Amino acid sequence: MKTTNRLHRPALLAFLTLATFGPGCGGEAGPGSAVDTGPSKAGPARIGVVLPTFGHPFFLAMKDGIEAKAKELKLDVDVRDGQDDDAKQVGQVETLLNLGCKAIILCPRDEDALVPAVEAANRGSVPILALNRRINGGEVVAYVGADDSEGGVLQGEELVRLLGKKGGKILYLEGTEGSSPQRKRNAGLTAVLKLHPEIELADSRFAGFQEDKAKGVMTDLVRRFKPDEIRAVVAQSDEMALPASEVALAEGWKDVAVLGFDGAKTAFDAVRDGRLACTILQDPREQGAKAVEVMAAHLKGEAVDREVVTPLRLINKANVDQHQPAY
């Protein structure tokens, strides 16, 4: 089937887009919250941080970046584990506000479910920053993170290159339904696929950015399709791409290209040995550190950019040895 012309990335992304520190917070956590950095201590400009989960290496790396930058800037941070639960994240933000934190950095599990937490901070005139994932309501000081739409475009362009003019059927493994990365990575990939009708989306499933879920989903999919029927599997995270590759190879799908996202060390290794065709590198430590830096500047009364976009890089066999993995 004849292919259509590709738009340049800037046009495609444009189409997709749209002072003095006071006393800090202290004390023990309230009900429903989890203190993961030890008991809270009084200190200058204590900043509360709520992450989606400590059960994923990406967010542990982000936590490292936050704590390292806070130490460098002599700030006190209270980092909480949302345990992959929207209600728990909302409760943790409220707890940090009640403890008197001067600012909140929030990486929401879901961009809609965490709106009440942002609005609570707004009512208390406590600045709040969205990290890695956007929040679909309330007022935030800034968004710090990657442009996930661009990441989806990068995956799509590499997919087009890998499949060539012949195209073919693909499978798509998506992350946490409703989360900002899931929606925007989908939007970026979809925008590319609309320009390439030779590539057909045979099936799309949610696997929550989780290895075990992805393995179960892929095990089901390999029973639905013949080995020569699917030419590629696109996954919104490396934790989904790697088990998908494992299941595909075990079923004899040796010529299927598997594309990942996030730039984990395990993904870099898989790109080197051919189990993955590529990954999209984003650096959670860089994002965490930059979030603290931006919030610290805001607390000092300095003007900060509303959008602080960290870079994404396509990693494939041609350049894998020229970059360092994200975690």
MILUMGU-164265 format. One record per residue (C-alpha): residue in one letter; x, y, z. Coordinates in steps of 0.02 Angstrom, whole numbers. Example, Ala and Ser with C-alpha at 12.3 -4.5 7.8 and 13.67 -1.06 7.14 Angstrom:
BEGIN
NODE   code        x        y        z
NODE      a      615     -225      390
NODE      s      684      -53      357
END
This chain:
BEGIN
NODE   code        x        y        z
NODE      m        0        0        0
NODE      k       62      172      -44
NODE      t      127      277      100
NODE      t       84      459      134
NODE      n      212      595      161
NODE      r      277      620      338
NODE      l      263      786      426
NODE      h      419      859      505
NODE      r      420      830      693
NODE      p      395     1014      744
NODE      a      235     1023      639
NODE      l      175      857      707
NODE      l      208      908      887
NODE      a      124     1075      859
NODE      f      -28      981      800
NODE      l      -26      874      960
NODE      t       -4     1016     1081
NODE      l      -97     1109     1117
NODE      a      561     1763     2471
NODE      t      623     1707     2614
NODE      f      603     1528     2674
NODE      g      491     1510     2827
NODE      p      480     1368     2954
NODE      g      455     1195     2879
NODE      c      332     1056     2914
NODE      g      363      922     3044
NODE      g      285      784     3144
NODE      e      219      610     3104
NODE      a      109      566     2956
NODE      g      -78      566     2969
NODE      p     -191      418     2931
NODE      g     -175      343     2758
NODE      s       -3      413     2722
NODE      a      164      328     2713
NODE      v      324      407     2773
NODE      d      467      333     2677
NODE      t      612      448     2716
NODE      g      604      434     2905
NODE      p      515      544     3031
NODE      s      482      721     2976
NODE      k      601      851     3047
NODE      a      584     1037     3061
NODE      g      692     1132     2940
NODE      p      697     1279     2821
NODE      a      587     1270     2667
NODE      r      529     1092     2691
NODE      i      456     1029     2529
NODE      g      332      886     2523
NODE      v      345      763     2379
NODE      v      218      630     2328
NODE      l      269      500     2198
NODE      p      156      366     2122
NODE      t      251      217     2192
NODE      f      418      160     2261
NODE      g      385       -8     2179
NODE      h      455       45     2010
NODE      p      640       82     1977
NODE      f      596      236     1874
NODE      f      519      323     2025
NODE      l      656      264     2142
NODE      a      780      348     2025
NODE      m      671      504     2027
NODE      k      672      500     2217
NODE      d      863      491     2214
NODE      g      869      644     2101
NODE      i      751      741     2215
NODE      e      848      701     2373
NODE      a     1018      735     2295
NODE      k      966      906     2231
NODE      a      882      949     2397
NODE      k     1042      905     2490
NODE      e     1143     1012     2370
NODE      l     1026     1160     2396
NODE      k     1016     1129     2585
NODE      l      828     1100     2578
NODE      d      727      976     2679
NODE      v      612      858     2583
NODE      d      480      733     2639
NODE      v      457      604     2499
NODE      r      304      492     2507
NODE      d      258      329     2421
NODE      g       85      338     2340
NODE      q       81      148     2329
NODE      d       -2      160     2157
NODE      d     -163      222     2239
NODE      d     -251      385     2190
NODE      a     -341      406     2356
NODE      k     -180      377     2452
NODE      q      -90      510     2350
NODE      v     -230      636     2384
NODE      g     -222      595     2570
NODE      q      -33      613     2572
NODE      v      -41      787     2494
NODE      e     -170      837     2624
NODE      t      -60      768     2763
NODE      l       91      865     2701
NODE      l      -14     1023     2693
NODE      n      -75      995     2870
NODE      l      106      973     2926
NODE      g      143     1147     2860
NODE      c      252     1108     2709
NODE      k      295     1265     2612
NODE      a      278     1182     2441
NODE      i      223     1018     2361
NODE      i      298      923     2215
NODE      l      172      798     2146
NODE      c      194      660     2019
NODE      p       15      598     2001
NODE      r      -34      420     1964
NODE      d     -184      489     1868
NODE      e     -197      665     1799
NODE      d     -383      682     1839
NODE      a     -392      593     2008
NODE      l     -262      708     2088
NODE      v     -352      871     2045
NODE      p     -428      881     2222
NODE      a     -252      875     2295
NODE      v     -197     1021     2186
NODE      e     -353     1119     2231
NODE      a     -321     1087     2417
NODE      a     -146     1161     2397
NODE      n     -218     1307     2300
NODE      r     -341     1345     2440
NODE      g     -198     1349     2564
NODE      s      -92     1459     2450
NODE      v       42     1324     2448
NODE      p      134     1314     2281
NODE      i      122     1146     2194
NODE      l      223     1080     2049
NODE      a      177      939     1929
NODE      l      321      819     1900
NODE      n      334      696     1753
NODE      r      145      686     1735
NODE      r       27      831     1709
NODE      i     -126      867     1816
NODE      n     -291      905     1732
NODE      g     -352     1043     1847
NODE      g     -306     1169     1980
NODE      e     -158     1287     1970
NODE      v       22     1228     1968
NODE      v      181     1330     1975
NODE      a      257     1230     1833
NODE      y      263     1064     1744
NODE      v      433      978     1744
NODE      g      455      825     1636
NODE      a      470      756     1462
NODE      d      355      790     1316
NODE      d      273      619     1309
NODE      s      191      661     1143
NODE      e      365      684     1069
NODE      g      413      514     1139
NODE      g      265      435     1051
NODE      v      317      521      890
NODE      l      495      456      909
NODE      q      429      279      932
NODE      g      316      300      781
NODE      e      453      365      668
NODE      e      569      222      717
NODE      l      427       99      688
NODE      v      401      169      512
NODE      r      587      151      478
NODE      l      593      -28      543
NODE      l      440      -90      447
NODE      g      479        1      286
NODE      k      358       22      141
NODE      k      284     -150      173
NODE      g      212      -98      341
NODE      g      110     -230      430
NODE      k       11     -265      588
NODE      i       70     -208      760
NODE      l       20     -233      942
NODE      y       19      -89     1067
NODE      l       47     -110     1255
NODE      e      -10       46     1349
NODE      g       26      100     1528
NODE      t      -90      157     1668
NODE      e     -256      203     1588
NODE      g     -291      388     1604
NODE      s     -115      437     1656
NODE      s      -31      580     1565
NODE      p      109      470     1491
NODE      q      -17      343     1428
NODE      r     -125      472     1343
NODE      k       13      577     1268
NODE      r      125      434     1210
NODE      n      -30      362     1127
NODE      a      -67      530     1045
NODE      g      110      544      976
NODE      l      112      368      904
NODE      t      -65      386      835
NODE      a      -18      546      745
NODE      v      121      455      653
NODE      l       14      303      614
NODE      k     -119      415      536
NODE      l       11      463      406
NODE      h       55      281      372
NODE      p      -97      174      330
NODE      e       20       32      281
NODE      i       42        3      469
NODE      e     -112      -74      551
NODE      l     -146      -77      738
NODE      a     -205     -255      764
NODE      d     -236     -241      952
NODE      s     -203     -123     1097
NODE      r     -205     -171     1282
NODE      f     -174      -83     1448
NODE      a      -39     -162     1556
NODE      g      -11      -26     1687
NODE      f      176        0     1651
NODE      q      200     -164     1747
NODE      e      305     -315     1701
NODE      d      187     -450     1767
NODE      k       33     -373     1685
NODE      a      124     -353     1520
NODE      k      180     -534     1523
NODE      g        1     -592     1551
NODE      v      -68     -479     1414
NODE      m       65     -533     1290
NODE      t       37     -716     1331
NODE      d     -145     -692     1285
NODE      l     -102     -598     1125
NODE      v       19     -728     1058
NODE      r     -124     -854     1064
NODE      r     -232     -741      957
NODE      f     -109     -707      816
NODE      k        5     -815      710
NODE      p      194     -785      722
NODE      d      204     -710      547
NODE      e       48     -603      570
NODE      i      124     -470      685
NODE      r      277     -370      633
NODE      a      303     -261      787
NODE      v      254     -234      968
NODE      v      259      -55     1033
NODE      a      262      -36     1223
NODE      q      244      125     1324
NODE      s      378       69     1447
NODE      d      530      -45     1452
NODE      e      449     -143     1594
NODE      m      314     -194     1470
NODE      a      426     -210     1318
NODE      l      548     -334     1395
NODE      p      420     -467     1448
NODE      a      331     -442     1282
NODE      s      494     -481     1193
NODE      e      522     -632     1305
NODE      v      349     -704     1269
NODE      a      362     -668     1083
NODE      l      531     -755     1068
NODE      a      468     -905     1168
NODE      e      324     -922     1044
NODE      g      439     -915      894
NODE      w      404     -735      844
NODE      k      586     -709      799
NODE      d      563     -572      669
NODE      v      452     -458      775
NODE      a      524     -287      820
NODE      v      488     -235     1001
NODE      l      500      -50     1045
NODE      g      516       11     1225
NODE      f      514      175     1320
NODE      d      608      250     1471
NODE      g      790      200     1441
NODE      a      816       73     1580
NODE      k      984      -17     1591
NODE      t      896     -181     1556
NODE      a      825     -103     1398
NODE      f      997      -41     1343
NODE      d     1062     -220     1364
NODE      a      914     -287     1265
NODE      v      944     -162     1124
NODE      r     1126     -221     1116
NODE      d     1080     -404     1101
NODE      g      931     -378      986
NODE      r      787     -419     1104
NODE      l      727     -239     1087
NODE      a      735     -134      930
NODE      c      742       29     1028
NODE      t      696      123     1185
NODE      i      659      307     1217
NODE      l      777      379     1347
NODE      q      712      497     1479
NODE      d      805      531     1641
NODE      p      701      522     1802
NODE      r      846      584     1909
NODE      e      862      738     1799
NODE      q      674      769     1811
NODE      g      672      751     2001
NODE      a      822      865     2023
NODE      k      751      996     1906
NODE      a      584      995     1998
NODE      v      671     1037     2163
NODE      e      775     1170     2077
NODE      v      622     1253     2000
NODE      m      523     1249     2163
NODE      a      670     1319     2261
NODE      a      683     1464     2138
NODE      h      496     1496     2153
NODE      l      505     1498     2343
NODE      k      642     1629     2331
NODE      g      525     1739     2230
NODE      e      612     1710     2064
NODE      a      514     1694     1902
NODE      v      509     1515     1836
NODE      d      455     1443     1670
NODE      r      283     1362     1670
NODE      e      349     1221     1561
NODE      v      519     1143     1595
NODE      v      538     1005     1466
NODE      t      677      878     1489
NODE      p      749      794     1333
NODE      l      700      628     1256
NODE      r      820      526     1148
NODE      l      790      378     1033
NODE      i      909      237     1079
NODE      n      939       97      953
NODE      k     1082      -18      908
NODE      a     1170      121      811
NODE      n     1191      236      961
NODE      v     1161      131     1118
NODE      d     1345      140     1170
NODE      q     1346      330     1156
NODE      h     1223      358     1300
NODE      q     1198      309     1482
NODE      p     1036      224     1539
NODE      a      912      319     1647
NODE      y      912      190     1790
END
